């Protein structure tokens, strides 16, 4: 249980760091100009940290719940399988929806797909290398 808590906190912090790298770099800033009329001037850092920590706990818990049904024998293969699954539900579905609903540059949609896959591969690898199902008994 302690390992789950520590990995969850670590992955939540990693979520925040990766989001910062993904969204606050020169390439992203140029692509995100399309959002400038509706973008916030500043972000609520405490809320962002709380959300990323919650994501860390939730993603780690889902990984553990799915562990036995994920393909592969080793933890890393299971982690990468989980990453692909999470990328599909988080990145691919979001990209397809935004592409259909909004007039956005295809490079922005592609950037979202690529960065979401990288983020999920990093987090899936972390889960696969560090987490194993445990009993609460």
Buried (B, 14 or more C-beta within 10 A) or exposed (E): EEEBEEBBBBBBBBBBEBBEEBEEEEEBEEBBEBEEEEEEEEEEEEEBBEBBBEBBBEBBEBBBEBBEEBEEEEBBEBBBBBBBBBBEEBBBEBBEEEBEEEEBEEEBBEBBBEBBBBBBBBBBBBBBEBBEEEEEE
